[in-house]
Amino acid sequence: MLVITTAIVLFSGGIDSTACLYWAKQRYSDIVLLSFIYSSKEDKIIQSTNEYFSSLLSIESKIISLPFLGEFGLNSKSSLIETLDDPPEIKDINQLNNKDLTLETAKKVWIPGRNILFLSIAASLADSFMEPVDIVFGGNKEEGETFPDNTLEFVNKMNQAISFGCINEVSIKSPFSDFVKRDIVSFLVEKKASLDFTSSCYNVKNWSEDRKPIHCGKCESCQRRKRAFQEAKNSDPTIYDS
């Protein structure tokens, strides 16, 4: 039986990718925490959380700049791009049950082909190691309802492409594909993860004195975070601006 000791964790600093990191820590001896920046409103917080968790858990960090992806986001007028308007607001967590509304907000923060690109770059990096490598990806059931590139079907099809595109053994793992956000929060609480240093916000503008992100509290991602802690029946350590 092939034993794979190396993993690349795609890391955005949110609870999903942080759960992937703690999941990987249990299974692999060598981990690379891989993040991407692309002139988005999330760039600073992605860098900050990557640096925090790579230092905390003593793992290798890699941050790749993709300026062309920012250009693509400008073309599509994604509100995640730094120079464009703020992402749309969700008034309260009950609105998350409105499928038409969440599909519309998803379109407004969509970055064209982002996860296809991220996973392809991760696969190229993995292939360069010249050994078997797993890529750990934070797709989940809840976000898969509005973002098709978070579904297990997407992961399976990407794995098919990777099997032709890499000469070494490279595979995407999606350990939380059947989880919703409350399950992911419960997993991280069990692992005693530093949840107050993670960020779910599309629009972090400030940090506390000890470098914890201050969430806007209004975007859809913030509302999903709030609901997850409530449904998991765990105290929410997040700092919200509102």
N, C-alpha and C positions, 0 to 999 in steps of 0.2 A: 504494500500500500504506500502510495506517494505521500510523504509528509512535507507540507509546505510551511516554511518558517518565516517567510517574508510577506509583508502586506503593505499596500499603499492605501491609506485612508483618505478619501476625498473629504475635505474639511472646510465648512463655511462658518463654523463657530456657533451654529444653531444646535438645538437639542438633538436633532436627528443624527447629524454627523458626529456630535460628541458621544452619543450612544454607540455609534460605530467604533469610535476610538476605544471606549472602555470594553466593548465586545472583543475588539482585536487584541487588546492587551492581555486578555485571557488565553489567546490562542496562538500568537506569533511572537517569536523572539526578536525579530527586526521589523520595525514599523517606520514608514515615511508618512508624515502628515503633509498632505499636498493640498494647497489652496491656490486659487486664481483671483487676480484683480484685473479690472477692465473698465476703469473710470466709472464705477457704479457708486451709489450712495453707501454701499456696504464695504467698500474697499478698506477703510481705516479700521473698522471693527473686525473684518476678516483677518487683517494683519495682526491686530492686537490679540485676538483669541488664539490664533495659531501660535504666536510667540508665547502666550501664557501657558497653554496646555502642553506644548512641546517641551518647555522648560520644566513644568510641574511633573511631567511623566518621563522626562529624560529620553525623548525620542527625537529623531531627525526631522527637521522642518524644511519644507520647500515651498516657496511662493513664486508663482509664475505670472508675469504680466502679459496680458493679451489686449493691447490697445485696439486692435482691429475689431474685437468683439464689442468694445464700446461704440465704435463707429456703426456696427450693425444695429446695436440698441438704439442709437440715434435715428437710424433709418426707420426703425419700427416705432419710434416715439415711445419707447418703454420708460415708464416713470421711475425705474430703478437707476437710470443714468443720472449722473451727478448734476448735470446742467439743466435738466428738465424738471417739470413740476413734481411736487410731492406725490407719493403713491396715494391711491384712493383710500378713504376712511371707511371703516365698518363701525357703526354706532354702538353696537353691543354684541355680546356673544350669541344672542338668539338669531341674529341675522346670518350667522354661519350656516344655518339650516336652510337658507334661501339659495338653492342651487343655481338659479339664473343669475343672482347677484354675485355669487362667488366665481362663477364662470366668467363674468364680465370683469371683475377685479383681476382675475388671473391673466386675462388678455392684456391688461394695462401694465402689468409688471413683467410680462414675458420677454425674455432675452432670446433671440432667434437661435435655435439649435444648441443652446448652452450645454445641456447634459450630454448630448451626442459628442460635442467638442471636448468637454472635460474628460469623459470616459475614454475617448480616443487618445488624448494626450497621456492620460494615466496608463493606458495600454502600451503606448510607445515607450514611455519611461520604464514600465515593467519589463518589456521585451529586451530593453537595453541591459538589464541586469544579468541576462544569460543564465537564468535559473527559474524555476517555477515561482510565480508570484500571484497572490490574490489581490484584487482591488475591492475595497470595502466601500459600499455606496449606500447612502441613507434614504433610499426610496421607502415610502410607507403608504399604507392603505388610505389614510385620510387625505393626504395631498394628491394621491393618485386619482382621486375623484375629480379634481380640477386641472391637474397637471399630468398629462398622459406619459410624460417622461419620468414619472415617479413609480410607474407600475411594474409589476413583476414581468409582464409581457414585454415591456420595453427592455428590461434587463436581459431576458432570455434571447431576444433578437440581437442585442448588442453582443452578447456572448457568441452567438453564431458568427457574426462578422469578425470578431476578434480571433476566432479559431482559424479563420482564413488569413487574417492580416498579421499575425504574429507567428514567429517560428518557434518560440518557447511556450511553455505551459503558462498561459495567462487567463485568469477567470475572474469575472465580477461576482462578488457575493453581496446579497441584499438581505441582511439578517432580520430586518424589521419590516419587510414587505407586507406582512399580515397584521402589523401593529397600527393602532391609531395613537394620537399624541399622548393621551393619558397613560397608555401602556409604556411609552418611551420615557415619560417622566418617572413612572414607578420604577423602571429599570435603573435609571440614573440615580434616583434616591437610594435604591438598594446598594448601588456601588459607591455611595457617598461622594458623588461627583460635585465639583464646584459649579453648581448650576447658576449662581449669581454672576459668574464670569462668562456665561454663554450669552448669545444674542439671537433673538428671533426677529428683531425689528428690521423693517425695510428702510428705516430712516433715522438711525442713531445719530444724534447731533452733539451729545455731551456725554461725559463720563464723570463718575463720582471721584472723590479724591484718591481712593484706592483702585482706580481704573476699572470699576464695574460699569458696564454700559447702561445708560439711561434710555429706556425704551419710550417710544412716542406714545404707546398705549392705544393708538387709534387705528393703525393699519390692520389688515386682515391677519397678518402673521402674529402680531401682538395679541389679537383677540383669540386666536387659536391657542397661543401659549397660556393665556389667562384661563381659558376653558379647560385645558389639559390639567393644570394644577388643581382646579376646582373638582373635576371629575375623578382625579386620582386621590382626592382628599389629602393633599399635601400642602403645607404652607408654601406660598409662592415667595421666593426670596428676590424676585425681580424688582428693580427700581423702575417705576413708570413715571413719565412726565405728567400724565393725566389719567 
